[in-house]
Amino acid sequence: MTRRKKTRSLADKVTIRTGKRKDYKKWRHENPDQVTSSRRFTQKKRQQRKLQAARKLARQEQGASIDIHPEGTSTSSEERDE
């Protein structure tokens, strides 16, 4: 007597949302307008962005300032021609 081959998961054949991850991913992909992030997640991300911006400002203020176009030190082409 031979063994019967195990059947594959029925997740592919299911047409309704059952709560399984694969079904949920498919449902989310088909209905992007109904999917929103949780309040906790959005608050966490907002806080992270605030911290990141504060760190960036601190780095910018800590760095040395460079005069890109110094006023009186550069020589113009007219001065060099004379």
C-alpha positions in Angstrom: 0.0 0.0 0.0 1.5 3.3 -1.1 1.3 6.5 0.9 -0.9 9.3 -0.2 0.8 12.5 -1.2 0.1 15.3 1.3 -2.0 18.1 -0.2 -0.6 21.6 -0.4 -2.0 24.4 1.7 -5.5 25.5 0.8 -4.5 29.2 1.3 -4.1 29.6 -2.5 -7.6 28.3 -3.1 -9.3 30.4 -0.4 -11.3 33.4 -1.8 -12.3 35.0 1.5 -10.1 36.7 4.1 -9.5 34.1 6.8 -6.9 35.9 9.0 -4.0 33.9 7.6 -1.0 36.0 6.7 -1.0 35.1 3.0 -4.7 36.0 2.7 -4.2 39.2 4.6 -1.3 40.2 2.4 -3.4 39.6 -0.7 -6.4 41.5 0.8 -4.1 44.5 1.7 -2.6 44.5 -1.8 -6.1 44.6 -3.3 -7.5 47.2 -0.9 -4.9 49.8 -0.2 -7.5 52.5 0.6 -8.8 50.5 3.6 -5.4 49.9 5.1 -4.1 52.4 7.6 -1.3 52.3 10.1 -2.0 52.0 13.8 -2.0 55.2 15.9 0.8 53.8 18.0 3.0 53.2 14.9 2.3 56.7 13.5 3.1 58.3 16.9 6.3 56.3 17.2 7.4 57.3 13.7 6.6 60.9 14.3 8.7 60.9 17.4 11.5 59.2 15.6 11.4 61.9 12.8 11.5 64.7 15.5 14.5 63.1 17.1 16.3 62.7 13.8 15.7 66.3 12.9 17.0 67.5 16.2 20.1 65.4 15.8 20.7 66.8 12.3 20.3 70.3 13.6 22.8 69.6 16.4 25.3 68.2 13.9 24.9 71.2 11.6 25.4 73.7 14.4 28.4 71.8 15.8 30.2 71.8 12.5 32.6 74.6 11.4 31.1 77.2 9.1 32.9 77.7 5.8 32.8 81.0 3.9 31.8 79.8 0.4 32.0 83.3 -1.1 34.2 85.4 1.1 33.5 89.1 0.5 36.9 91.0 0.3 39.5 88.2 0.0 38.9 87.0 -3.5 40.3 88.7 -6.5 38.1 89.3 -9.5 39.1 88.9 -13.1 39.3 92.7 -13.6 41.9 93.1 -10.8 44.0 90.3 -12.3 44.0 91.9 -15.8 45.4 95.2 -14.5 
